[in-house]
Amino acid sequence: MKLKPFFELLVGQQGPETFNPWRDHDPDTDLSRTAPAERLARLAAHLNCKPRYILFGEAAGYQGCKVSGIAFTSERLLIGGAIPRIACTSRLTSRERPWSEPSATTVWGTLGDLGISEQTILWNAYPWHPHKVGNRHSNRTPTTAECSAGMPVLRSFLRLFPDARIFAVGRNAEAALGALGIPATALRHPSMGGAAKFREGLRRAIAG
């Protein structure tokens, strides 16, 4: 798989109040300045397959992808050996307890229960982490301009996996994919009480 063109776009510039997990070092949480490169290596391992399914979220979150480099994936799941293809032997952050994200736990638990974790990869319609002013440990919805700036990355990602079935997790992910004319099966986002509907929606979709 030729990931280089995609990675070159991914580590490129983006707007203010946005953190790039695969380029930027967070002095508040990263143990080393090698953390961005290590996140990129873990992402490469995650993408090293021919997926049957791709689940898209909206944007990288501060408890998940910002730290792990993989959408819907927390540090806790990584070091627990719960993520296929990634042999994670060390932490990248200095936080006393590994970062954990409820949505990540729900998504990977559901993939495991359905027996499709090895066949699935995860990504975000907007690749980077948009945060509130001056607070990298927060989330916000990417602006229209930011979503437009992230479109080349999204297009490059989709070209890597032309045969995979695409799922949009949440309305914002569905809208971003729709703007590209990409057909996607819509799923309820597991946050804010949506876990059961997410699990049932994915179960029904792959069964059909």
C-alpha positions in Angstrom: 0.0 0.0 0.0 1.4 3.4 -0.9 0.8 5.5 2.1 3.4 8.2 1.4 1.2 10.7 -0.5 -1.5 10.4 2.1 0.9 10.9 5.0 2.5 13.9 3.3 -0.9 15.6 3.2 -1.7 14.4 6.7 1.3 16.0 8.3 0.9 19.3 6.4 -0.2 22.6 7.7 -3.7 23.3 9.1 -5.4 26.2 10.7 -5.0 27.8 14.2 -6.5 26.1 17.3 -6.0 22.8 15.6 -3.6 20.1 16.8 -2.0 17.6 14.3 -1.3 14.4 16.2 1.2 13.1 13.5 3.2 16.3 13.4 2.7 18.3 16.6 4.3 17.7 20.0 2.1 18.4 23.0 4.5 19.5 25.9 1.7 19.1 28.4 1.2 15.4 27.8 3.7 13.9 25.3 6.6 12.1 27.0 8.9 12.7 24.1 9.3 14.8 20.9 9.2 11.5 19.0 5.5 11.1 20.0 4.2 12.4 16.6 6.4 10.0 14.6 5.3 7.1 16.9 1.7 8.0 16.4 2.3 8.0 12.6 3.9 4.5 12.8 0.9 3.2 14.8 -1.5 4.6 12.2 0.5 2.9 9.4 0.2 -0.4 11.3 -3.6 0.1 11.7 -4.0 0.8 8.0 -1.9 -2.2 6.9 -4.7 -4.3 5.7 -7.4 -4.7 3.1 -10.4 -3.6 5.1 -13.9 -4.7 4.4 -15.4 -1.8 6.5 -14.4 1.8 7.3 -16.0 3.7 10.2 -15.7 7.5 9.9 -16.1 9.8 12.8 -16.2 13.6 12.7 -12.8 14.7 13.9 -9.9 13.6 16.2 -10.8 13.9 19.9 -8.5 14.9 22.7 -9.0 11.7 24.7 -8.6 9.4 21.7 -7.0 10.1 18.3 -5.0 13.1 19.5 -3.1 10.8 21.8 -3.2 7.5 20.0 -3.1 8.7 16.3 -6.0 6.4 15.4 -9.6 7.4 15.3 -12.0 6.1 17.9 -8.9 4.6 19.7 -7.7 5.4 23.2 -4.3 5.0 24.8 -5.8 2.6 27.3 -7.0 0.3 24.6 -3.7 0.4 22.8 -1.5 -0.5 25.7 -4.1 -3.2 26.7 -3.4 -5.0 23.4 -7.0 -4.5 22.2 -6.2 -3.1 18.8 -5.4 -5.4 15.9 -2.0 -5.1 14.1 -0.5 -2.8 16.7 2.1 -4.1 19.1 2.1 -1.3 21.7 4.8 -1.8 24.3 5.1 1.7 25.7 3.0 4.8 26.5 3.4 8.1 24.7 2.0 10.3 27.4 2.9 11.4 30.9 -0.6 11.3 32.4 -0.8 9.2 35.5 -3.6 7.1 34.1 -3.7 6.2 30.4 -6.2 8.3 28.4 -9.5 6.6 27.9 -12.4 7.6 25.6 -15.9 6.1 26.1 -16.7 6.2 22.4 -13.5 4.3 21.6 -14.4 1.6 24.1 -17.9 1.2 22.6 -16.6 1.1 19.0 -13.9 -1.5 19.5 -16.0 -3.5 21.9 -18.7 -3.7 19.2 -16.3 -4.6 16.5 -15.0 -7.4 18.6 -18.4 -8.7 19.5 -19.4 -8.7 15.8 -16.1 -10.4 14.8 -15.1 -7.7 12.4 -12.3 -5.9 14.2 -9.6 -7.4 11.9 -11.6 -6.3 8.9 -12.3 -2.7 9.9 -10.3 0.5 10.0 -11.2 3.8 11.5 -10.8 7.4 10.4 -12.2 10.9 10.7 -13.9 13.0 8.0 -11.8 16.0 9.4 -8.4 14.4 10.2 -7.0 16.8 12.8 -8.0 17.8 16.3 -9.9 21.1 16.5 -9.9 22.4 20.1 -11.1 25.5 21.9 -8.9 28.6 22.1 -5.8 27.9 24.2 -7.0 24.5 25.4 -5.7 21.4 23.6 -7.6 19.2 26.0 -11.0 20.1 24.6 -13.1 19.3 21.6 -15.1 21.5 19.2 -16.8 21.0 15.9 -14.6 21.9 12.9 -15.6 25.0 11.0 -16.8 24.9 7.4 -13.4 26.3 6.3 -11.5 23.7 8.3 -13.6 20.9 6.8 -12.8 22.3 3.3 -9.1 22.4 4.2 -9.2 18.8 5.3 -10.9 17.5 2.1 -7.7 16.7 0.2 -6.7 14.4 3.1 -10.1 12.7 3.1 -10.0 12.2 -0.7 -6.5 10.7 -0.5 -7.5 8.4 2.3 -10.6 7.1 0.3 -8.4 6.4 -2.7 -6.4 3.9 -0.6 -9.4 1.7 0.1 -11.8 1.8 -2.9 -13.5 -1.5 -2.1 -14.4 -0.9 1.5 -17.9 -0.3 2.7 -18.2 3.1 4.4 -20.0 3.9 7.6 -20.6 7.4 8.9 -20.7 7.6 12.7 -22.8 10.6 13.5 -24.5 13.3 11.5 -21.4 15.5 11.0 -19.4 12.6 9.5 -22.3 11.8 7.2 -22.5 15.4 6.0 -18.8 15.6 5.3 -18.8 12.4 3.3 -22.0 13.5 1.5 -20.2 16.7 0.4 -17.9 14.5 -1.6 -20.7 12.4 -3.0 -19.5 9.4 -1.0 -22.3 7.0 -0.2 -22.1 5.9 3.5 -24.3 3.9 5.8 -25.3 6.2 8.7 -24.8 5.1 12.3 -25.8 6.7 15.5 -22.8 8.1 17.3 -22.1 6.1 20.5 -21.7 9.2 22.7 -24.5 11.0 24.6 -26.5 7.8 25.2 -26.2 6.5 21.7 -24.1 3.3 22.4 -27.0 0.8 22.2 -28.2 2.4 18.9 -24.7 2.4 17.5 -24.2 -1.3 18.3 -27.6 -2.3 16.9 -27.2 -0.2 13.8 -23.9 -1.7 12.9 -25.1 -5.2 13.7 -28.1 -4.8 11.4 -26.0 -3.2 8.6 -23.4 -5.9 8.3 -26.0 -8.7 8.7 -28.0 -7.2 5.8 
